[in-house]
Amino acid sequence: MPQSGKYKIKNKKKYKGNHKNVIYRSSWERKFMIYCDHHPSIIQWSSEEISVPYISPVDRKTHRYFPDFIIKKLNSSNKVEILMIEIKPISQTIKPKKKVIKEIIRWQINNSKWKAAENFCKKYGWKFKILTEKELNL
């Protein structure tokens, strides 16, 4: 399976945004796109269609974070909820124990993005969730 490419939307009514330019950057993202496109509880979804400003701990400047997905779904109580979803390997969601600069910087930047995403979601009554290989059953 390709690691990146264009995803062809099957249920165009469910996609919010430019359905002709939906890019997956990993096979995990592609798997989640198929899930969103076909699952009956997903009412609407988009991929990298909004940006969240965050301050990078590296250069202290404001940057734009494009979360992988925004989904509108029916929860187990049949109520509509909106989730911002980021897909990452578990290894990138945990602060590195080794003193490898590259890994520490990546974690610090991701952590800054995710804190900004949580604040953004709180403002709109959404939820922020990180999905890893564990949640994607990989």
N, C-alpha and C positions, 0 to 999 in steps of 0.2 A: 504494500500500500504506500502511495507517495506521502512524503512528509509534509509537503505543502502543495497548494494548488487552488483552483477556483471550485467552489461548491455550487452545483446547479440546484436551485431551490425547486422543490416539487410542489409545495403548497404556498404559492406566491401571496395568497391572502393573509397568511400568518406572518409574513416577513415585513418588518417595518424598516424601511430604508431602501437603498439601491440594491435590489435583488439580482442585478446583473453583475455585481462586483463583490461577491462574498468570498473572501479569501480565508483559507485555513492555513495555519502555520505549523501544525503538527497533526499526526494521525488521531491524537486524542481530541483535538478541536473538531476534526471532521466527524468523528464518532458522535460528539455532542450535537453537532449540526443535524445529523441524521435523526437523532433522538428528538430534537426540537421540532424538526420539520414534520415528524410523523406522530409524535405522542399526543393523544387526545386532550390531556390536561394542559398542554401548552397552547395558550390562546394567541400569543404574539411573541416574536423574538427578533433580535437583531444582533449583529456581530460587528464590533468596533465602530459603531455609529455615533457614539457620544464620547466626549473627552472630559476628564476630571483634572483640574489643575492640582499640582502638588509641588512642594519645595524639595529639591534634591539635597540630600545630606552631603553630597560630593562637592557641588559648586554653589550651593545655597541660592540657586535661581529657580524660578517657577518654570515647570515643564508641563506637558500635557500627557496624561495617562489615558489610553484607550482600552477600557476593560474588554475582555473577550466577548462577553454576551450580556444582554439585558433580556430577561424573559418575563412575560406576564403569564401567570399560570393559576389554575385552580388548585387550592391546597386540599388536604384531607377533609376539611370542614366545608368544602365547596365554596370557599371565599377566594376572591381574586387577590393575589399577592404579586409583587414585582421584586425580582431578584437581579442583582448585578453579580455576574459569575466570572471568575478568573480561573483558568485552567493552568496548573503548574505541577511539576513533579514534587513529591513530598520533600525531596532533598533541598528544594529551593524555598520551602516554607518554614524551615527551621534554621535558627541562627547557627552558623557554622561553629564547630568546636575547634577546628584547626585554624591556625593563624594564616590562612591563605588569603592574601589581599583581595584578589579577584572575587572570590566567593563572598567575603565579608562585604565588599562594596555592592555586589549584586543583591545580597540580602537586605542591606540598608536601604537601597533604592526601592526594592520591592516592598519593604515594610512601610516606607514613606507613601508609596502609591496606595497601599491597602488601607492605611490610616485615613488618607484623603478620601478614598472610596467609601469607607465606613461613615465618615462625616457627611459626605454627599448623600448617601442613601438615607441616613438618619433624617436629614433635612426634608426629604421627599416621602418618608414613610416606607422606604424600600428596605430590602435586606441585602447584605453583601456576603458572598460565600466563595470560598476557594475550593475548587474540586481538584483532586489529585488522582493518581492511578488507582488508589483505594476506592474512591467513590465511583470511578468510571469502570470498576471491575476489570482492570487490566492486569 
